[in-house]
Amino acid sequence: MKTNLQFDFTVDKSAQKVYITREFDAELPLVWDAFTKAELLDQWVAPKPWSSKTKYMNFEVGGKRFYAMVSPEGLERWSIQEYTSITPKTNFKMHNAFADQNENPELPGSNWDYNFSEQNGITKVHISIYNESLERLERMIEMGFKEGFTMSIENLEKLLVTLIK
């Protein structure tokens, strides 16, 4: 496995955006599946010791994923994601909002734009996250989004190794 893979994480408060670029030593179809299939997302998307559980997911334009990050004590932090655009294997966009257990969104939310490309067996994922308010962006940062996302990406890296074998 290649170890010097790109990982950039930039916050632009003036634009209310977060930009993330990450390379993976895996082919694009596998990385795409890891970002778009509930059974794979639930294996990596929550930073340890938290876990992820998807109540339902319908990966199509207008479809949704409703899931929770669950603490070791059983605290559930729900989110709902609505897919707004999908170009298979290259791009998908979604609106994300925190929610309660009854799917009532906590607005404002954020718009996520995922772009995938592959070169020489290395898949690059570029994510742009636009927050609908500066307050939401600052809340994400205060909640440890960078640290949690970094831990989740490390989970994904380990998962990809097991899936490639």
Contact map, one row per residue, 1 for C-alpha under 8 A:
111000000000000000000000100000000000000000000000000000000000000000000000000000000000000000000000000000000000000000000000000000000000000000000000000000000000000000000
111110000000000000000000100000000000000000000000000000000000000000000000000000000000000000000000000000000000000000000000000000000000000000000000000000000000000000000
111110000000000000000000000000000000000000000000000000000000000000000000000000000000000000000000000000000000000000000000000000000000000000000000000000000000000000000
011111000000000000000000000000000000000000000000000000000000000000000000000000000000000000000000000000000000000000000000000000000000000000000000000000000000000000000
011111100000000000000111100000000000000000000000000000000000000000000000000000000000000000000000000000000000000000000000000000000000000000000000000000000000000000000
000111110000000000001110000000000000000000000000000000000000000000000000000000000000000000000000000000000000000000000000000000000000000000000000000000000000000000000
000011111000000000011110000000000000000000000000000000000000000000000000000000000000000000000000000000000000000000000000000000000000000000000000000000000000000000000
000001111100000000111100000000000000000000000000000000000000000000000000000000000000000000000000000000000000000000000000000000000000000000000000000000000000000000000
000000111110000001111000000000000000000000000000000000000000000000000000000000000000000000000000000000000000000000000000000000000000000000000000010000000000000000000
000000011111000001110000000000000000000000000000000000000000000000000000000000000000000000000000000000000000000000000000000000000000000000000000000000000000000000000
000000001111100111100000000000000000000000000000000000000000000000000000000000000000000000000000000000000000000000000000000000000000000000000000000000000000000000000
000000000111111111100000000000000000000000000000000000000000000000000000000000000000000000000000000000000000000000000000000000000000000000000000000000000000000000000
000000000011111110000000000000000000000000000000000000000000000000000000000000000000000000000000000000000000000000000000000000000000010010000000000000000000000000000
000000000001111110000000000000000000000000000000000000000000000000000000000000000000000000000000000000000000000000000000000000000000000000000000000000000000000000000
000000000001111110000000000000000000000000000000000000000000000000000000000000000000000000000000000000000000000000000000000000000100000000000000000000000000000000000
000000000011111111000000000000000000000000000000000000000000000000000000000000000000000000000000000000000000000000000000000000000111110010000000000000000000000000000
000000000011111111100000000000000000000000000000000000000000000000000000000000000000000000000000000000000000000000000000000000011110000010000000000000000000000000000
000000001111000111110000000000000000000000000000000000000000000000000000000000000000000000000000000000000000000000000000000000111100000000000000000000000000000000000
000000011111000011111000000000000000000000000000000000000000000000000000000000000000000000000000000000000000000000000000000001111000000000000000000000000000000000000
000000111100000001111100000000000000000000000000000000000000000000000000000000000000000000000000000000000000000000000000000011110000000000000000000000000000000000000
000001111000000000111110000000000000000000000000000000000000000000000000000000000000000000000000000000000000000000000000000111100000000000000000000000000000000000000
000011110000000000011111000000000000000000000000000000000000000000000000000000000000000000000000000000000000000000000000000111000000000000000000000000000000000000000
000011100000000000001111100000000000000000000000000000000000000000000000000000000000000000000000000000000000000000000000011110000000000000000000000000000000000000000
000010000000000000000111110000100000000000000000000000000000000000000000000000000000000000000000000000000000000000000000011100000000000000000000000000000000100000000
110010000000000000000011111000000000000000000000000000000000000000000000000000000000000000000000000000000000000000000000111000000000000000000000000000000000000000000
000000000000000000000001111101100000000000000000000000000000000000000000000000000000000000000000000000000000000000000000111000000000000000000000000000000000000100010
000000000000000000000000111111100000000000000000000000000000000000000000000000000000000000000000000000000000000000000100111000000000000000000000000000000000000000000
000000000000000000000000011111110000000000000000000000000000000000000000000000000000000010000000000000000000000000011100111000000000000000000000000000000000000000000
000000000000000000000000001111111000000000000000000000000000000000000000000000000000000010000000000000000000000000000000000000000000000000000000000000000000000000000
000000000000000000000000011111111100000000000000000000000000000000000000000000000000000000000000000000000000000000000000000000000000000000000000000000000000000100000
000000000000000000000001011111111110000000000000000000000000000000000000000000000000000000000000000000000000000000000000001000000000000000000000000000000000000100000
000000000000000000000000000111111111000000000000000000000000000000000000000000000000000010000000000000000000000000010000000000000000000000000000000000000000000000000
000000000000000000000000000011111111100100000000000000000000000000000000000000000000000000000000000000000000000000000000000000000000000000000000000000000000000000000
000000000000000000000000000001111111100110000000000000000000000000000000000000000000000000000000000000000000000000000000000000000000000000000000000000000001000000000
000000000000000000000000000000111111100110000000000000000000000000000000000000000000000000000000000000000000000000000000000000000000000000000000000000000000000000000
000000000000000000000000000000011111110110000000000000000010000000000000000000000000000000000000000000000000000000000000000000000000000000000000000000000000000000000
000000000000000000000000000000001111111110000000000000000010000000000000000000000000000000000000000000000000000000000000000000000000000000000000000000000000000000000
000000000000000000000000000000000001111111000000000001001000000000000000000000000000000000000000000000000000000000000000000000000000000000000000000000000000000000000
000000000000000000000000000000000000111111100000000000000000000000000000000000000000000000000000000000000000000000000000000000000000000000000000000000000000000000000
000000000000000000000000000000001111111111110000000000000000000000000000000000000000000000000000000000000000000000000000000000000000000000000000000000000000000000000
000000000000000000000000000000000111111111111000000100000000000000000000000000000000000000000000000000000000000000000000000000000000000000000000000000000000000000000
000000000000000000000000000000000000011111111100001111000000000000000000000000000000000000000000000000000000000000000000000000000000000000000000000000000000000000000
000000000000000000000000000000000000001111111100001100000000000000000000000000000000000000000000000000000000000000000000000000000000000000000000000000000011001000000
000000000000000000000000000000000000000111111110001100000000000000000000000000000000000000000000000000000000000000000000000000000000000000000000000000011011001000000
000000000000000000000000000000000000000011111110001100000000000000000000000000000000000000000000000000000000000000000000000000000000000000000000000010011011000000000
000000000000000000000000000000000000000001111111011100000000000000001000000000000000000000000000000000000000000000000000000000000000000000000000000110110000000000000
000000000000000000000000000000000000000000011111111000000000000000000000000000000000000000000000000000000000000000000000000000000000000000000000000110110010000000000
000000000000000000000000000000000000000000000111111000000000000000000000000000000000000000000000000000000000000000000000000000000000000000000000000000110000000000000
000000000000000000000000000000000000000000000011111000000000000000000011000000000000000000000000000000000000000000000000000000000000000000000000000000000000000000000
000000000000000000000000000000000000000000000111111100000000000000001111000000000000000000000000000000000000000000000000000000000000000000000000000000000000000000000
000000000000000000000000000000000000000001111111111110000000000000001111000000000000000000000000000000000000000000000000000000000000000000000000000000000000000000000
000000000000000000000000000000000000000011111100011111000000000000111100000000000000000000000000000000000000000000000000000000000000000000000000000000000000000000000
000000000000000000000000000000000000000001000000001111100000000000111100000000000000000000000000000000000000000000000000000000000000000000000000000000000000000000000
000000000000000000000000000000000000010001000000000111111000000011110000000000000000000000000000000000000000000000000000000000000000000000000000000000000000000000000
000000000000000000000000000000000000000000000000000011111000000011110000000000000000000000000000000000000000000000000000000000000000000000000000000000000000000000000
000000000000000000000000000000000000000000000000000001111100000111100000000000000000000000000000000000000000000000000000000000000000000000000000000000000000000000000
000000000000000000000000000000000000010000000000000001111110001111000000000000000000000000000000000000000000000000000000000000000000000000000000000000000000000000000
000000000000000000000000000000000000000000000000000000011111001110000000000000000000000000000000000000000000000000000000000000000000000000000000000000000000000000000
000000000000000000000000000000000001100000000000000000001111101110000000000000000010000000000000000000000000000000000000000000000000000000000000000000000000000000000
000000000000000000000000000000000000000000000000000000000111111100000000000000000010110000000000000000000000000000000000000000000000000000000000000000000000000000000
000000000000000000000000000000000000000000000000000000000011111000000000000000000111110000000000000000000000000000000000000000000000000000000000000000000000000000000
000000000000000000000000000000000000000000000000000000000001111100000000000000000111000000000000000000000000000000000000000000000000000000000000000000000000000000000
000000000000000000000000000000000000000000000000000000001111111110000000000000000110000000000000000000000000000000000000000000000000000000000000000000000000000000000
000000000000000000000000000000000000000000000000000000011111011111000000000000011110000000000000000000000000000000000000000000000000000000000000000000000000000000000
000000000000000000000000000000000000000000000000000001111110001111100000000000011100000000000000000000000000000000000000000000000000000000000000000000000000000000000
000000000000000000000000000000000000000000000000000001111000000111110000000001111000000000000000000000100000000000000000000000000000000000000000000000000000000000000
000000000000000000000000000000000000000000000000000111110000000011111000000001110000000000000000000000000000000000000000000000000000000000000000000000000000000000000
000000000000000000000000000000000000000000000000000111100000000001111100000111100000000000000000000000000000000000000000000000000000000000000000000000000000000000000
000000000000000000000000000000000000000000000100011110000000000000111110000111000000000000000000000000000000000000000000000000000000000000000000000000000000000000000
000000000000000000000000000000000000000000000000011110000000000000011111111110000000000000000000000000000000000000000000000000000000000000000000000000000000000000000
000000000000000000000000000000000000000000000000111000000000000000001111111100000000000000000000000000000000000000000000000000000000000000000000000000000000000000000
000000000000000000000000000000000000000000000000111000000000000000000111111000000000000000000000000000000000000000000000000000000000000000000000000000000000000000000
000000000000000000000000000000000000000000000000000000000000000000000111111000000000000000000000000000000000000000000000000000000000000000000000000000000000000000000
000000000000000000000000000000000000000000000000000000000000000000000111111100000000000000000000000000000000000000000000000000000000000000000000000000000000000000000
000000000000000000000000000000000000000000000000000000000000000000000111111110000000000000000000000000000000000000000000000000000000000000000000000000000000000000000
000000000000000000000000000000000000000000000000000000000000000000011110011111000000000000000000000000000000000000000000000000000000000000000000000000000000000000000
000000000000000000000000000000000000000000000000000000000000000000011100001111100000000000000000011100000000000000000000000000000000000000000000000000000000000000000
000000000000000000000000000000000000000000000000000000000000000001111000000111110000000000000000011110100000000000000000000000000000000000000000000000000000000000000
000000000000000000000000000000000000000000000000000000000000000001110000000011111000000000000001111100101000000000000000000000000000000000000000000000000000000000000
000000000000000000000000000000000000000000000000000000000000000111100000000001111100000000000001111000101000000000000000000000000000000000000000000000000000000000000
000000000000000000000000000000000000000000000000000000000000000111000000000000111110000000000111100000000000000000000000000000000000000000000000000000000000000000000
000000000000000000000000000000000000000000000000000000000000111110000000000000011111000000000111000000000000000000000000000000000000000000000000000000000000000000000
000000000000000000000000000000000000000000000000000000000011111100000000000000001111110000011110000000000000000000000000000000000000000000000000000000000000000000000
000000000000000000000000000000000000000000000000000000000000110000000000000000000111110000011110000000000000000000000000000000000000000000000000000000000000000000000
000000000000000000000000000000000000000000000000000000000001100000000000000000000011111000111100000000000000000000000000000000000000000000000000000000000000000000000
000000000000000000000000000000000000000000000000000000000001100000000000000000000011111100111000000000000000000000000000000000000000000000000000000000000000000000000
000000000000000000000000000000000000000000000000000000000000000000000000000000000000111111110000000000000000000000000000000000000000000000000000000000000000000000000
000000000000000000000000000000000000000000000000000000000000000000000000000000000000011111110000000000000000000000000000000000000000000000000000000000000000000000000
000000000000000000000000000110010000000000000000000000000000000000000000000000000000001111100000000000000000000000010000000000000000000000000000000000000000000000000
000000000000000000000000000000000000000000000000000000000000000000000000000000000000001111110000000000000000000000111000000000000000000000000000000000000000000000000
000000000000000000000000000000000000000000000000000000000000000000000000000000000000111111111000000000000000000011110000000000000000000000000000000000000000000000000
000000000000000000000000000000000000000000000000000000000000000000000000000000000011111101111100000000000000000011100000000000000000000000000000000000000000000000000
000000000000000000000000000000000000000000000000000000000000000000000000000000000011110000111110000000000000001111000000000000000000000000000000000000000000000000000
000000000000000000000000000000000000000000000000000000000000000000000000000000001111100000011111000000000000001110000000000000000000000000000000000000000000000000000
000000000000000000000000000000000000000000000000000000000000000000000000000000001111000000001111100000000000111100000000000000000000000000000000000000000000000000000
000000000000000000000000000000000000000000000000000000000000000000000000000000111100000000000111110000000000111100000000000000000000000000000000000000000000000000000
000000000000000000000000000000000000000000000000000000000000000000000000000000111000000000000011111000001111110000000000000000000000000000000000000000000000000000000
000000000000000000000000000000000000000000000000000000000000000000000000000011110000000000000001111100001110100000000000000000000000000000000000000000000000000000000
000000000000000000000000000000000000000000000000000000000000000000000000000011110000000000000000111111111100000000000000000000000000000000000000000000000000000000000
000000000000000000000000000000000000000000000000000000000000000000000000000011100000000000000000011111111100000000000000000000000000000000000000000000000000000000000
000000000000000000000000000000000000000000000000000000000000000000000000000001000000000000000000001111110000000000000000000000000000000000000000000000000000000000000
000000000000000000000000000000000000000000000000000000000000000000000000000000000000000000000000001111110000000000000000000000000000000000000000000000000000000000000
000000000000000000000000000000000000000000000000000000000000000001000000000001110000000000000000001111111000000000000000000000000000000000000000000000000000000000000
000000000000000000000000000000000000000000000000000000000000000000000000000000000000000000000000001111111100000000000000000000000000000000000000000000000000000000000
000000000000000000000000000000000000000000000000000000000000000000000000000000110000000000000000111100111110000000000000000000000000000000000000000000000000000000000
000000000000000000000000000000000000000000000000000000000000000000000000000000000000000000000000111100011111100000000000000000000000000000000000000000000000000000000
000000000000000000000000000000000000000000000000000000000000000000000000000000000000000000000000110000001111100000000000000000000000000000000000000000000000000000000
000000000000000000000000000000000000000000000000000000000000000000000000000000000000000000000000100000000111110000000000000000000011100100000000000000000000000000000
000000000000000000000000000000000000000000000000000000000000000000000000000000000000000000000011110000000111111000000000000000000011100100000000000000000000000000000
000000000000000000000000000000000000000000000000000000000000000000000000000000000000000000000011100000000001111100000000000000001111000000000000000000000000000000000
000000000000000000000000000000000000000000000000000000000000000000000000000000000000000000001111000000000000111110000000000000001111000000000000000000000000000000000
000000000000000000000000000000000000000000000000000000000000000000000000000000000000000000001111000000000000011111000000000000111100000000000000000000000000000000000
000000000000000000000000000000000000000000000000000000000000000000000000000000000000000000111100000000000000001111100000000000111000000000000000000000000000000000000
000000000000000000000000000000000000000000000000000000000000000000000000000000000000000000111000000000000000000111110000000011110000000000000000000000000000000000000
000000000000000000000000000000000000000000000000000000000000000000000000000000000000000001110000000000000000000011111000000011100000000000000000000000000000000000000
000000000000000000000000000100010000000000000000000000000000000000000000000000000000000011100000000000000000000001111100001111000000000000000000000000000000000000000
000000000000000000000000000100000000000000000000000000000000000000000000000000000000000001000000000000000000000000111110001110000000000000000000000000000000000000000
000000000000000000000000001100000000000000000000000000000000000000000000000000000000000000000000000000000000000000011111111100000000000000000000000000000000000000000
000000000000000000000000000000000000000000000000000000000000000000000000000000000000000000000000000000000000000000001111111000000000000000000000000000000000000000000
000000000000000000000000000000000000000000000000000000000000000000000000000000000000000000000000000000000000000000000111110000000000000000000000000000000000000000000
000000000000000000000000111100000000000000000000000000000000000000000000000000000000000000000000000000000000000000000111111000000000000000000000000000000000000000000
000000000000000000000011111100000000000000000000000000000000000000000000000000000000000000000000000000000000000000000111111100000000000000000000000000000000000000000
000000000000000000000011111100100000000000000000000000000000000000000000000000000000000000000000000000000000000000011110111110000000000000000000000000000000000000000
000000000000000000001111000000000000000000000000000000000000000000000000000000000000000000000000000000000000000000011100011111000000000000000000000000000000000000000
000000000000000000011110000000000000000000000000000000000000000000000000000000000000000000000000000000000000000001111000001111100000000000000000000000000000000000000
000000000000000000111100000000000000000000000000000000000000000000000000000000000000000000000000000000000000000001110000000111110000000000000000000000000000000000000
000000000000000001111000000000000000000000000000000000000000000000000000000000000000000000000000000000000000000111100000000011111000000000000000000000000000000000000
000000000000000011110000000000000000000000000000000000000000000000000000000000000000000000000000000000000000000111000000000001111100000000000000000000000000000000000
000000000000000011100000000000000000000000000000000000000000000000000000000000000000000000000000000000000000011110000000000000111110000000000000000000000000000000000
000000000000001111000000000000000000000000000000000000000000000000000000000000000000000000000000000000000000011100000000000000011111000000000000000000000000000000000
000000000000000110000000000000000000000000000000000000000000000000000000000000000000000000000000000000000001111000000000000000001111110110000000000000000000000000000
000000000000000100000000000000000000000000000000000000000000000000000000000000000000000000000000000000000001111000000000000000000111110100000000000000000000000000000
000000000000000100000000000000000000000000000000000000000000000000000000000000000000000000000000000000000001100000000000000000000011111110000000000000000000000000000
000000000000100100000000000000000000000000000000000000000000000000000000000000000000000000000000000000000000000000000000000000000011111111000000000000000000000000000
000000000000000000000000000000000000000000000000000000000000000000000000000000000000000000000000000000000000000000000000000000000000111111100000000000000000000000000
000000000000000000000000000000000000000000000000000000000000000000000000000000000000000000000000000000000001100000000000000000000011111111110000000000000000000000000
000000000000100110000000000000000000000000000000000000000000000000000000000000000000000000000000000000000000000000000000000000000010111111111000000000000000000000000
000000000000000000000000000000000000000000000000000000000000000000000000000000000000000000000000000000000000000000000000000000000000011111111100000000000000000000000
000000000000000000000000000000000000000000000000000000000000000000000000000000000000000000000000000000000000000000000000000000000000001111111110000000000000000000000
000000000000000000000000000000000000000000000000000000000000000000000000000000000000000000000000000000000000000000000000000000000000000111111111100000000000000000000
000000000000000000000000000000000000000000000000000000000000000000000000000000000000000000000000000000000000000000000000000000000000000011111111110000000000000000000
000000000000000000000000000000000000000000000000000000000000000000000000000000000000000000000000000000000000000000000000000000000000000001111111100000000000000000000
000000000000000000000000000000000000000000000000000000000000000000000000000000000000000000000000000000000000000000000000000000000000000000111111100000000000000000000
000000000000000000000000000000000000000000000000000000000000000000000000000000000000000000000000000000000000000000000000000000000000000000011111111100000000000000000
000000000000000000000000000000000000000000000000000000000000000000000000000000000000000000000000000000000000000000000000000000000000000000011111111110000000000000000
000000001000000000000000000000000000000000000000000000000000000000000000000000000000000000000000000000000000000000000000000000000000000000001001111111000000000000000
000000000000000000000000000000000000000000000000000000000000000000000000000000000000000000000000000000000000000000000000000000000000000000000001111111100000000000000
000000000000000000000000000000000000000000000110000000000000000000000000000000000000000000000000000000000000000000000000000000000000000000000001111111110000000000000
000000000000000000000000000000000000000000001110000000000000000000000000000000000000000000000000000000000000000000000000000000000000000000000000111111111000000000000
000000000000000000000000000000000000000000000000000000000000000000000000000000000000000000000000000000000000000000000000000000000000000000000000011111111100000000000
000000000000000000000000000000000000000000000111000000000000000000000000000000000000000000000000000000000000000000000000000000000000000000000000001111111110000000000
000000000000000000000000000000000000000000011111000000000000000000000000000000000000000000000000000000000000000000000000000000000000000000000000000111111111000000000
000000000000000000000000000000000000000000011000000000000000000000000000000000000000000000000000000000000000000000000000000000000000000000000000000011111111100000000
000000000000000000000000000000000000000000000000000000000000000000000000000000000000000000000000000000000000000000000000000000000000000000000000000001111111110000000
000000000000000000000000000000000000000000111010000000000000000000000000000000000000000000000000000000000000000000000000000000000000000000000000000000111111111000000
000000000000000000000000000000000100000000111000000000000000000000000000000000000000000000000000000000000000000000000000000000000000000000000000000000011111111100000
000000000000000000000001000000000000000000000000000000000000000000000000000000000000000000000000000000000000000000000000000000000000000000000000000000001111111110000
000000000000000000000000000000000000000000000000000000000000000000000000000000000000000000000000000000000000000000000000000000000000000000000000000000000111111111000
000000000000000000000000000000000000000000110000000000000000000000000000000000000000000000000000000000000000000000000000000000000000000000000000000000000011111111100
000000000000000000000000010001100000000000000000000000000000000000000000000000000000000000000000000000000000000000000000000000000000000000000000000000000001111111110
000000000000000000000000000000000000000000000000000000000000000000000000000000000000000000000000000000000000000000000000000000000000000000000000000000000000111111111
000000000000000000000000000000000000000000000000000000000000000000000000000000000000000000000000000000000000000000000000000000000000000000000000000000000000011111111
000000000000000000000000000000000000000000000000000000000000000000000000000000000000000000000000000000000000000000000000000000000000000000000000000000000000001111111
000000000000000000000000010000000000000000000000000000000000000000000000000000000000000000000000000000000000000000000000000000000000000000000000000000000000000111111
000000000000000000000000000000000000000000000000000000000000000000000000000000000000000000000000000000000000000000000000000000000000000000000000000000000000000011111
